Amino acid sequence: LNFIAGLLLVVVFQDHMRITNFEITGVIAGVSEEDLSRIEETTFWVFLYVMDVISDYHVPSLCGARIAQGTLDHLVMRYLPDVAMHLEALEVSLSVLTMQWILSLFLTDFFPLTVLALLDHIIVHKSDVAVYVMGLITLTLCKEKILCVV
């Protein structure tokens, strides 16, 4: 969650800097307490909105993340059956590859701009469908490497 909050803070801060033409020189120069407070508040509300969509992902039982993982498993069986059968033959659960992606909304393993596109979708559509799409795309791109594992 800290990764997600940190990324949102950077995005809101950069947007504020672009709008107000402040310069950054190693420290936050030229930013008033009022501006910092506004940046923090905006970040908080955006983070809260995103967390509302994925709130069940981060409860102690991880029930939302497990449901998302189950949905992704089903989609992989349907759209990437060779990958699903290969992992099954190796006795490797798909969750070993993908649970970290789901819990961090891909932030720990993907470029920030890619993650921002995912967050945009979550915010605009108030849906986590993009998590499944991103998981399928990533597994499709890695398909050959996965299938080469013996």
SVG drawing of the C-alpha trace seen along z (x, -y; Angstrom):
<svg xmlns="http://www.w3.org/2000/svg" viewBox="-17 -30 36 63">
<polyline fill="none" stroke="black" stroke-width="0.4" points="0.0,0.0 2.9,-2.3 4.1,-1.9 0.6,-2.9 0.4,-5.9 3.9,-7.0 3.2,-6.9 0.0,-8.9 1.9,-11.5 4.6,-11.8 2.0,-12.2 -0.1,-14.8 3.1,-16.7 4.4,-16.7 1.1,-17.8 1.1,-20.7 4.7,-21.6 3.8,-21.7 0.8,-23.9 2.5,-26.4 5.9,-26.3 7.8,-25.7 11.3,-24.4 12.6,-21.4 16.2,-21.5 16.8,-18.4 14.4,-19.7 11.0,-21.1 11.9,-24.7 9.2,-27.4 6.3,-25.3 4.2,-26.8 2.7,-24.9 -0.7,-25.6 0.4,-24.0 1.9,-21.0 -1.3,-20.6 -3.4,-20.7 -1.1,-18.2 -1.3,-15.8 -5.1,-16.2 -5.5,-15.5 -3.3,-12.5 -5.3,-11.2 -8.6,-11.4 -7.3,-9.8 -5.7,-7.0 -9.0,-6.5 -10.9,-6.3 -8.5,-3.6 -8.6,-1.7 -12.4,-1.7 -12.2,0.3 -9.6,2.8 -10.4,2.7 -10.9,6.4 -7.5,7.1 -5.8,5.9 -7.9,7.3 -6.1,9.9 -7.7,12.8 -6.8,11.3 -10.2,12.4 -10.4,9.8 -6.9,10.7 -7.8,14.4 -10.9,13.7 -9.0,11.7 -6.4,14.5 -9.1,17.0 -10.6,14.9 -7.2,14.5 -6.6,18.3 -9.9,18.9 -9.1,16.3 -5.6,17.9 -7.3,21.4 -9.6,19.9 -7.3,17.6 -3.9,19.2 -4.6,22.9 -1.1,24.0 0.4,21.8 -2.2,23.1 -1.5,26.7 2.3,26.2 2.1,24.7 -0.1,27.5 2.3,30.1 5.1,28.4 2.9,28.3 3.3,24.5 0.4,22.4 -0.3,19.3 -0.5,17.3 3.2,17.7 3.7,15.6 0.9,13.2 -0.2,12.6 2.5,9.9 1.2,8.1 -2.3,8.1 -1.5,6.9 0.7,4.1 -1.4,3.3 1.7,4.2 3.7,1.2 6.6,3.3 7.3,5.0 6.2,2.6 7.0,-0.9 5.2,-3.7 3.5,-4.9 2.0,-1.5 0.8,-1.4 -0.6,-5.0 -2.7,-3.7 -4.0,-0.9 -4.8,-3.4 -6.6,-5.7 -8.8,-2.8 -9.6,-2.0 -10.4,-5.6 -12.5,-6.3 -14.4,-3.0 -14.3,-2.2 -13.5,1.3 -10.6,3.7 -11.1,5.3 -7.9,3.8 -6.0,5.9 -7.1,9.0 -6.4,7.5 -2.9,6.4 -2.2,9.9 -3.3,11.6 -1.3,9.2 1.8,9.8 1.4,13.5 0.9,13.4 4.1,11.4 6.0,13.9 4.3,17.0 7.4,18.3 9.6,17.9 7.1,19.7 6.7,22.5 10.5,23.0 10.7,23.7 11.2,27.4"/>
</svg>
